[in-house]
Protein backbone atom coordinates (compact mmCIF):
# COMPACT_ATOMS: atom_id res chain seq x y z
CA UNK A 1 0.00 0.00 0.00
CA UNK A 2 2.73 2.58 0.82
CA UNK A 3 4.40 1.83 -2.53
CA UNK A 4 1.13 2.50 -4.35
CA UNK A 5 0.68 5.78 -2.50
CA UNK A 6 4.17 6.88 -3.52
CA UNK A 7 3.95 5.89 -7.18
CA UNK A 8 0.38 6.98 -7.89
CA UNK A 9 1.07 10.72 -7.45
CA UNK A 10 4.10 10.37 -9.73
CA UNK A 11 2.04 8.82 -12.52
CA UNK A 12 -0.86 11.22 -12.05
CA UNK A 13 1.06 14.48 -11.55
CA UNK A 14 4.27 13.88 -13.54
CA UNK A 15 4.67 17.47 -14.73
CA UNK A 16 7.79 19.56 -15.00
CA UNK A 17 8.90 22.02 -12.36
CA UNK A 18 9.78 25.46 -13.68
CA UNK A 19 12.88 27.40 -12.75
CA UNK A 20 13.54 31.09 -13.36
CA UNK A 21 16.07 33.72 -12.31
CA UNK A 22 18.77 31.05 -12.19
CA UNK A 23 22.21 32.38 -11.26
CA UNK A 24 25.52 30.92 -10.19
CA UNK A 25 28.05 32.86 -8.16
CA UNK A 26 31.48 33.05 -9.78
CA UNK A 27 33.99 33.16 -6.88
CA UNK A 28 36.75 35.75 -6.81
CA UNK A 29 39.37 32.97 -6.76
CA UNK A 30 38.24 31.55 -10.13
CA UNK A 31 40.57 32.10 -13.09
CA UNK A 32 38.25 33.65 -15.68
CA UNK A 33 39.41 33.86 -19.29
CA UNK A 34 38.46 37.09 -21.06
CA UNK A 35 38.53 36.72 -24.85
CA UNK A 36 38.75 39.92 -26.86
CA UNK A 37 39.01 40.39 -30.63
CA UNK A 38 41.43 43.16 -31.63
CA UNK A 39 41.33 44.44 -35.19
CA UNK A 40 44.26 45.43 -37.36
CA UNK A 41 47.01 43.42 -35.70
CA UNK A 42 50.05 42.99 -37.98
CA UNK A 43 50.86 39.40 -38.86
CA UNK A 44 53.96 38.54 -40.87
CA UNK A 45 53.56 36.18 -43.83
CA UNK A 46 56.82 34.51 -44.93
CA UNK A 47 58.25 34.83 -48.43
CA UNK A 48 56.68 32.39 -50.88
CA UNK A 49 53.25 32.60 -49.25
CA UNK A 50 50.26 32.94 -51.56
CA UNK A 51 47.94 35.66 -50.27
CA UNK A 52 44.37 35.58 -51.49
CA UNK A 53 42.35 38.81 -51.31
CA UNK A 54 38.67 39.44 -52.00
CA UNK A 55 37.04 42.76 -52.80
CA UNK A 56 33.26 43.23 -52.85
CA UNK A 57 31.43 45.78 -54.97
CA UNK A 58 27.70 46.42 -54.75
CA UNK A 59 25.61 47.83 -57.58
CA UNK A 60 21.96 48.05 -56.64
CA UNK A 61 20.79 44.52 -55.84
CA UNK A 62 23.86 42.91 -57.43
CA UNK A 63 27.03 42.07 -55.49
CA UNK A 64 30.31 41.58 -57.33
CA UNK A 65 33.24 39.81 -55.67
CA UNK A 66 36.71 40.20 -57.16
CA UNK A 67 39.39 37.72 -56.07
CA UNK A 68 43.13 38.16 -56.55
CA UNK A 69 46.15 36.12 -55.51
CA UNK A 70 49.70 37.36 -54.91
CA UNK A 71 52.81 35.28 -54.21
CA UNK A 72 55.09 37.11 -51.80
CA UNK A 73 58.67 37.60 -52.92
CA UNK A 74 59.68 38.59 -49.38
CA UNK A 75 58.02 38.42 -46.00
CA UNK A 76 55.32 41.03 -45.46
CA UNK A 77 53.00 42.05 -42.64
CA UNK A 78 49.24 42.26 -43.18
CA UNK A 79 46.60 43.62 -40.73
CA UNK A 80 44.39 40.83 -39.34
CA UNK A 81 41.89 40.37 -36.54
CA UNK A 82 43.58 38.79 -33.52
CA UNK A 83 41.93 36.91 -30.66
CA UNK A 84 43.55 37.75 -27.33
CA UNK A 85 42.92 35.75 -24.16
CA UNK A 86 43.48 37.34 -20.76
CA UNK A 87 43.45 35.43 -17.45
CA UNK A 88 41.67 37.39 -14.71
CA UNK A 89 40.95 36.79 -11.03
CA UNK A 90 38.54 38.67 -8.81
CA UNK A 91 35.71 38.43 -11.38
CA UNK A 92 33.16 37.67 -8.68
CA UNK A 93 29.50 38.04 -9.57
CA UNK A 94 26.21 36.47 -10.58
CA UNK A 95 26.10 34.77 -13.97
CA UNK A 96 24.57 32.01 -16.04
CA UNK A 97 26.70 29.18 -17.45
CA UNK A 98 26.54 27.25 -20.72
CA UNK A 99 28.86 24.80 -22.44
CA UNK A 100 30.72 26.17 -25.44
CA UNK A 101 29.32 24.59 -28.61
CA UNK A 102 32.74 24.18 -30.23
CA UNK A 103 35.06 23.63 -27.27
CA UNK A 104 33.28 21.29 -24.86
CA UNK A 105 35.94 21.85 -22.20
CA UNK A 106 34.87 25.49 -21.85
CA UNK A 107 32.02 26.96 -19.81
CA UNK A 108 30.83 30.30 -21.19
CA UNK A 109 30.01 32.85 -18.48
CA UNK A 110 27.18 35.30 -19.10
CA UNK A 111 27.47 37.83 -16.29
CA UNK A 112 24.40 39.67 -15.07
CA UNK A 113 24.19 43.38 -15.77
CA UNK A 114 26.00 45.70 -13.40
CA UNK A 115 23.76 47.60 -10.97
CA UNK A 116 22.70 51.14 -11.78
CA UNK A 117 24.77 53.65 -9.77
CA UNK A 118 23.81 57.34 -9.73
CA UNK A 119 26.47 60.03 -9.31
CA UNK A 120 24.92 63.25 -7.93
CA UNK A 121 25.11 66.57 -9.75
CA UNK A 122 28.15 68.67 -8.96
CA UNK A 123 30.56 65.76 -8.56
CA UNK A 124 33.92 65.98 -10.29
CA UNK A 125 34.71 62.82 -12.21
CA UNK A 126 37.46 61.48 -14.42
CA UNK A 127 36.45 59.08 -17.18
CA UNK A 128 39.12 56.66 -18.36
CA UNK A 129 38.44 54.74 -21.59
CA UNK A 130 40.77 51.90 -22.48
CA UNK A 131 41.34 50.24 -25.84
CA UNK A 132 43.23 46.95 -25.95
CA UNK A 133 46.17 46.80 -28.33
CA UNK A 134 47.66 43.83 -30.13
CA UNK A 135 50.51 43.64 -27.56
CA UNK A 136 47.97 43.23 -24.69
CA UNK A 137 48.61 46.76 -23.49
CA UNK A 138 46.09 49.59 -23.50
CA UNK A 139 45.67 52.98 -25.09
CA UNK A 140 43.91 55.31 -22.66
CA UNK A 141 41.87 58.46 -23.17
CA UNK A 142 40.80 60.53 -20.16
CA UNK A 143 38.18 63.21 -19.68
CA UNK A 144 37.58 65.47 -16.66
CA UNK A 145 33.97 66.52 -16.08
CA UNK A 146 31.79 68.26 -13.53
CA UNK A 147 28.32 66.74 -13.66
CA UNK A 148 25.52 69.21 -14.20
CA UNK A 149 22.79 66.71 -13.29
CA UNK A 150 22.41 63.38 -11.54
CA UNK A 151 23.83 60.77 -13.90
CA UNK A 152 23.34 56.99 -13.74
CA UNK A 153 25.87 54.39 -14.89
CA UNK A 154 25.62 50.58 -14.99
CA UNK A 155 28.95 50.06 -13.26
CA UNK A 156 30.18 48.41 -10.06
CA UNK A 157 31.15 50.72 -7.20
CA UNK A 158 34.48 50.14 -5.43
CA UNK A 159 36.43 52.04 -2.82
CA UNK A 160 40.20 52.31 -2.90
CA UNK A 161 40.82 49.22 -0.81
CA UNK A 162 39.46 45.74 -1.34
CA UNK A 163 38.02 45.80 2.18
CA UNK A 164 37.97 49.22 3.83
CA UNK A 165 36.86 47.89 7.24
CA UNK A 166 39.61 45.27 7.36
CA UNK A 167 42.11 47.87 6.21
CA UNK A 168 41.12 50.21 9.04
CA UNK A 169 41.40 47.40 11.61
CA UNK A 170 44.79 46.30 10.29
CA UNK A 171 46.07 49.88 10.31
CA UNK A 172 45.02 50.39 13.94
CA UNK A 173 46.66 47.09 14.89
CA UNK A 174 49.91 48.20 13.21
CA UNK A 175 49.90 51.51 15.11
CA UNK A 176 49.32 49.67 18.39
CA UNK A 177 52.21 47.30 17.60
CA UNK A 178 54.51 50.25 16.90
CA UNK A 179 53.62 51.89 20.24
CA UNK A 180 54.16 48.61 22.11
CA UNK A 181 57.53 48.13 20.39
CA UNK A 182 58.66 51.65 21.29
CA UNK A 183 57.69 51.06 24.93
CA UNK A 184 59.56 47.73 24.99
CA UNK A 185 62.67 49.37 23.50
CA UNK A 186 62.64 52.05 26.24
CA UNK A 187 62.32 49.38 28.94
CA UNK A 188 65.23 47.46 27.43
CA UNK A 189 67.37 50.61 27.31
CA UNK A 190 66.65 51.48 30.96
CA UNK A 191 67.50 47.91 32.02
CA UNK A 192 70.90 48.12 30.32
CA UNK A 193 71.62 51.52 31.88
CA UNK A 194 70.81 50.29 35.38
CA UNK A 195 72.63 46.95 34.83
CA UNK A 196 69.51 45.08 35.77
CA UNK A 197 68.50 41.61 34.58
CA UNK A 198 67.58 42.53 31.09
CA UNK A 199 66.64 39.07 29.75
CA UNK A 200 62.90 39.58 30.15
CA UNK A 201 62.77 43.09 28.70
CA UNK A 202 65.01 42.09 25.78
CA UNK A 203 62.71 39.16 25.00
CA UNK A 204 59.71 41.51 25.17
CA UNK A 205 61.42 43.92 22.75
CA UNK A 206 62.15 41.10 20.31
CA UNK A 207 58.54 39.88 20.49
CA UNK A 208 57.26 43.43 19.95
CA UNK A 209 59.44 43.77 16.83
CA UNK A 210 58.02 40.49 15.49
CA UNK A 211 54.49 41.79 16.14
CA UNK A 212 55.28 44.85 14.04
CA UNK A 213 56.43 42.66 11.16
CA UNK A 214 53.25 40.55 11.30
CA UNK A 215 50.98 43.59 11.63
CA UNK A 216 52.74 45.26 8.72
CA UNK A 217 52.14 42.23 6.49
CA UNK A 218 48.48 42.07 7.52
CA UNK A 219 48.02 45.79 6.85
CA UNK A 220 49.69 45.45 3.46
CA UNK A 221 47.33 42.62 2.51
CA UNK A 222 44.16 44.25 3.91
CA UNK A 223 44.94 47.64 2.39
CA UNK A 224 45.77 46.31 -1.05
CA UNK A 225 44.40 48.76 -3.59
CA UNK A 226 41.92 47.60 -6.21
CA UNK A 227 44.16 49.22 -8.82
CA UNK A 228 46.58 46.30 -8.43
CA UNK A 229 43.93 43.71 -9.32
CA UNK A 230 43.92 42.06 -12.76
CA UNK A 231 40.19 42.66 -13.31
CA UNK A 232 40.73 46.38 -12.66
CA UNK A 233 43.77 46.59 -14.92
CA UNK A 234 41.84 44.99 -17.81
CA UNK A 235 38.52 46.83 -17.43
CA UNK A 236 37.51 48.79 -20.53
CA UNK A 237 36.13 51.84 -18.71
CA UNK A 238 36.68 53.40 -15.28
CA UNK A 239 35.08 56.45 -13.72
CA UNK A 240 36.99 58.06 -10.84
CA UNK A 241 34.73 60.10 -8.56
CA UNK A 242 36.46 62.78 -6.49
CA UNK A 243 35.36 64.00 -3.08
CA UNK A 244 34.92 67.69 -3.98
CA UNK A 245 31.61 68.73 -5.56
CA UNK A 246 29.68 71.89 -6.41
CA UNK A 247 26.90 70.76 -4.08
CA UNK A 248 29.32 70.70 -1.14
CA UNK A 249 31.35 73.80 -2.00
CA UNK A 250 28.59 76.00 -3.49
CA UNK A 251 31.26 77.42 -5.79
CA UNK A 252 33.33 76.01 -8.63
CA UNK A 253 36.44 74.25 -7.42
CA UNK A 254 39.17 72.33 -9.18
CA UNK A 255 38.81 68.57 -8.59
CA UNK A 256 41.12 67.43 -5.81
CA UNK A 257 43.26 64.33 -6.04
CA UNK A 258 41.31 62.75 -3.18
CA UNK A 259 39.34 59.85 -4.63
CA UNK A 260 35.91 59.15 -3.17
CA UNK A 261 35.27 55.91 -5.06
CA UNK A 262 35.62 54.17 -8.41
CA UNK A 263 32.95 53.04 -10.83
CA UNK A 264 34.27 50.15 -12.91
CA UNK A 265 32.81 48.44 -15.96
CA UNK A 266 33.80 45.01 -14.74
CA UNK A 267 32.24 43.22 -17.70
CA UNK A 268 33.04 44.30 -21.27
CA UNK A 269 30.03 43.79 -23.54
CA UNK A 270 32.30 43.06 -26.52
CA UNK A 271 34.28 40.35 -24.71
CA UNK A 272 33.57 36.68 -24.00
CA UNK A 273 34.18 35.33 -20.50
CA UNK A 274 34.71 31.65 -19.79
CA UNK A 275 36.06 28.96 -17.46
CA UNK A 276 38.43 26.38 -18.96
CA UNK A 277 38.40 22.89 -17.43
CA UNK A 278 41.01 20.19 -17.82
CA UNK A 279 39.91 16.61 -18.38
CA UNK A 280 38.13 15.33 -15.22
CA UNK A 281 38.36 18.76 -13.62
CA UNK A 282 35.37 19.58 -11.45
CA UNK A 283 33.69 22.87 -10.44
CA UNK A 284 31.02 23.40 -7.80
CA UNK A 285 29.39 26.83 -7.84
CA UNK A 286 26.85 28.39 -5.50
CA UNK A 287 23.49 28.58 -7.29
CA UNK A 288 20.19 30.38 -6.65
CA UNK A 289 16.86 30.46 -8.48
CA UNK A 290 13.10 30.67 -8.15
CA UNK A 291 11.14 27.45 -8.70
CA UNK A 292 7.49 26.57 -8.92
CA UNK A 293 5.47 23.59 -10.05
CA UNK A 294 2.97 20.92 -9.04
CA UNK A 295 3.30 19.22 -5.68
CA UNK A 296 1.63 16.26 -4.00
CA UNK A 297 2.12 15.36 -0.34
CA UNK A 298 1.42 11.64 0.16
CA UNK A 299 1.88 11.52 3.95
CA UNK A 300 0.25 13.84 6.50
CA UNK A 301 0.07 13.81 10.25
CA UNK A 302 -2.76 15.78 11.85
CA UNK A 303 -2.23 16.53 15.52
CA UNK A 304 -4.70 15.35 18.11
CA UNK A 305 -6.18 17.68 20.70
CA UNK A 306 -8.74 17.83 23.49
CA UNK A 307 -12.03 19.74 23.26
CA UNK A 308 -13.56 20.81 26.57
CA UNK A 309 -16.97 19.26 27.30
CA UNK A 310 -20.11 21.38 27.62
CA UNK A 311 -22.48 21.53 30.63
CA UNK A 312 -20.19 19.39 32.76
CA UNK A 313 -19.67 16.71 30.12
CA UNK A 314 -16.32 15.00 29.81
CA UNK A 315 -13.73 16.47 27.45
CA UNK A 316 -13.65 15.07 23.93
CA UNK A 317 -10.27 13.65 22.92
CA UNK A 318 -9.27 13.63 19.26
CA UNK A 319 -6.38 11.34 18.47
CA UNK A 320 -3.54 12.01 16.02
CA UNK A 321 -4.52 11.20 12.46
CA UNK A 322 -2.10 9.77 9.91
CA UNK A 323 -3.36 10.31 6.36
CA UNK A 324 -2.04 8.82 3.12
CA UNK A 325 -4.38 10.27 0.55
CA UNK A 326 -4.32 11.59 -3.00
CA UNK A 327 -3.88 15.36 -3.24
CA UNK A 328 -2.47 17.92 -5.65
CA UNK A 329 -1.27 21.48 -5.35
CA UNK A 330 1.22 24.13 -6.38
CA UNK A 331 4.53 24.90 -4.66
CA UNK A 332 6.82 27.86 -5.27
CA UNK A 333 9.95 28.98 -3.51
CA UNK A 334 13.49 30.26 -3.49
CA UNK A 335 16.10 27.64 -4.21
CA UNK A 336 19.74 27.76 -3.19
CA UNK A 337 22.39 25.11 -3.51
CA UNK A 338 25.29 24.04 -5.72
CA UNK A 339 25.70 23.58 -9.47
CA UNK A 340 28.26 20.86 -10.13
CA UNK A 341 29.94 20.34 -13.50
CA UNK A 342 32.82 18.10 -14.61
CA UNK A 343 34.60 17.87 -17.95
CA UNK A 344 34.91 14.27 -19.06
CA UNK A 345 36.49 14.46 -22.50
CA UNK A 346 34.96 14.91 -24.95
CA UNK A 347 31.81 16.17 -23.15
CA UNK A 348 30.91 18.53 -20.32
CA UNK A 349 28.91 16.52 -17.80
CA UNK A 350 26.24 18.06 -15.57
CA UNK A 351 26.32 16.29 -12.20
CA UNK A 352 23.44 15.88 -9.79
CA UNK A 353 22.93 19.19 -8.03
CA UNK A 354 22.62 19.82 -4.32
CA UNK A 355 19.99 22.28 -3.18
CA UNK A 356 17.21 23.38 -0.86
CA UNK A 357 13.96 25.05 -1.94
CA UNK A 358 11.86 26.91 0.63
CA UNK A 359 8.53 28.57 -0.02
CA UNK A 360 4.72 28.55 0.26
CA UNK A 361 2.32 26.02 -1.24
CA UNK A 362 -1.40 25.47 -1.60
CA UNK A 363 -2.86 21.98 -1.75
CA UNK A 364 -6.28 20.55 -2.67
CA UNK A 365 -7.66 17.26 -1.33
CA UNK A 366 -10.81 15.67 0.07
CA UNK A 367 -11.81 14.38 3.50
CA UNK A 368 -14.38 11.75 4.40
CA UNK A 369 -16.70 12.60 7.27
CA UNK A 370 -18.07 9.78 9.39
CA UNK A 371 -18.71 8.98 13.02
CA UNK A 372 -14.99 8.68 13.83
CA UNK A 373 -13.91 11.95 12.16
CA UNK A 374 -16.70 14.19 13.56
CA UNK A 375 -16.56 13.41 17.30
CA UNK A 376 -15.56 17.02 18.08
CA UNK A 377 -17.77 18.61 15.42
CA UNK A 378 -20.81 20.80 15.92
CA UNK A 379 -23.08 17.91 14.89
CA UNK A 380 -21.29 14.56 15.18
CA UNK A 381 -22.30 11.94 12.62
CA UNK A 382 -24.12 8.75 13.45
CA UNK A 383 -22.80 5.27 12.79
CA UNK A 384 -24.05 4.99 9.20
CA UNK A 385 -23.70 8.65 8.19
CA UNK A 386 -20.99 9.67 5.70
CA UNK A 387 -20.06 12.71 3.60
CA UNK A 388 -17.13 13.99 1.56
CA UNK A 389 -15.88 17.57 1.64
CA UNK A 390 -13.19 19.44 -0.30
CA UNK A 391 -10.16 20.68 1.64
CA UNK A 392 -7.87 23.63 0.86
CA UNK A 393 -4.49 23.42 2.59
CA UNK A 394 -2.09 26.39 2.41
CA UNK A 395 1.27 26.32 4.16
CA UNK A 396 5.02 26.43 3.84
CA UNK A 397 7.43 23.72 2.76
CA UNK A 398 11.07 22.87 2.22
CA UNK A 399 12.50 20.42 -0.33
CA UNK A 400 16.04 19.10 -0.10
CA UNK A 401 17.94 17.58 -3.05
CA UNK A 402 20.86 15.27 -2.30
CA UNK A 403 22.18 13.87 -5.56
CA UNK A 404 19.18 12.04 -7.07
CA UNK A 405 17.24 11.82 -3.82
CA UNK A 406 14.64 14.45 -2.93
CA UNK A 407 12.81 14.77 0.37
CA UNK A 408 10.29 17.40 1.38
CA UNK A 409 8.79 18.55 4.68
CA UNK A 410 5.57 20.58 4.76
CA UNK A 411 3.58 22.45 7.39
CA UNK A 412 0.04 23.42 6.53
CA UNK A 413 -3.49 24.06 7.74
CA UNK A 414 -6.73 22.42 6.52
CA UNK A 415 -9.79 24.49 5.61
CA UNK A 416 -12.87 22.46 4.65
CA UNK A 417 -15.41 23.61 2.04
CA UNK A 418 -19.15 23.72 2.60
CA UNK A 419 -21.50 23.71 5.55
CA UNK A 420 -20.45 20.23 6.69
CA UNK A 421 -16.83 21.33 7.21
CA UNK A 422 -17.66 22.56 10.73
CA UNK A 423 -18.29 18.95 11.75
CA UNK A 424 -14.83 17.72 10.74
CA UNK A 425 -12.45 17.19 13.66
CA UNK A 426 -9.49 18.69 11.80
CA UNK A 427 -11.10 21.74 10.22
CA UNK A 428 -8.83 24.80 10.72
CA UNK A 429 -6.15 22.56 12.28
CA UNK A 430 -2.42 22.35 11.57
CA UNK A 431 -0.62 19.31 10.17
CA UNK A 432 2.85 18.24 9.01
CA UNK A 433 3.57 16.30 5.82
CA UNK A 434 6.37 14.37 4.16
CA UNK A 435 7.28 13.50 0.58
CA UNK A 436 10.23 11.61 -0.90
CA UNK A 437 11.47 10.86 -4.38
CA UNK A 438 14.38 9.48 -6.38
CA UNK A 439 15.96 10.15 -9.77
CA UNK A 440 13.81 11.75 -12.47
CA UNK A 441 10.57 10.70 -10.78
CA UNK A 442 10.53 12.32 -7.34
CA UNK A 443 7.41 11.32 -5.46
CA UNK A 444 6.02 14.82 -5.13
CA UNK A 445 7.68 17.00 -7.77
CA UNK A 446 8.99 15.83 -11.12
CA UNK A 447 12.03 17.73 -12.36
QUIGI-V34797 format. One line per field, one symbol per residue. phi: phi as a letter, one per 40 degrees, with the letter a starting at -180 (. if undefined). A space follows every 10 residues. Layout:
phi = ???
//
This chain:
phi = .dcccccccc ccbcbccbba gcabbccccc cccbbbcbcg ccbcbcdgcb bbbbbbbbbg cbbbbbbbbb cccbcacbcb cbcbbbcbbg ccicabbacc ccbccbbcbb ccccccbbcc dgccbbcbbb bcbccgbbcb bbacbbccad bbbcbccbcc bcaccccccc cccccccccc cccccccccc ccccfccbcc cccccccccc cccccccccc cccccccccc cccbccabbc bcccaccccg bcbcdccccc abbbccbccc bbbabbbcdg cbbbbcbbab baicabbcbb bbccabbdcb fgcccccbcd bbbbbcaaab baacbbibbb bbcbdbbcbc cdcbabbbic abbbabbcca cccbcbccbd ccdbcaabbc bbbcibabbb bbfcbbbbbb babcbccgcc ccccdbcgbc abbaabaagc bccbacc
//
